[in-house]
Amino acid sequence: MKASGGKRTWMTSEGANADDAGDGGGGYGSDAVSAEEANKLYVGLLIMLIFSEALALYGLIVALILSQHSYECGK
């Protein structure tokens, strides 16, 4: 897979540009920068996912604890 422009595409003739076709050729520096930016984006999204899952789990635990109490009106 090749990371380019924030999109991940397979190295095939369908997804590649005319100047990207083939294995030989220059331009690997820009590909490395794009891959590094894609990795940074992935790490940021992974951290957000972890924190949002922790918040959701906390909310579920609080909801279960609060649902164990019985409330009666009019007493």
Buried (B, 14 or more C-beta within 10 A) or exposed (E): EBBBEEEEBEEEEEBBEEEBEEEEEEEEEEEEEBBEEBEEEEEEEEEEEEEEEEEEEEEEEEEEEEEEEEEEEEE
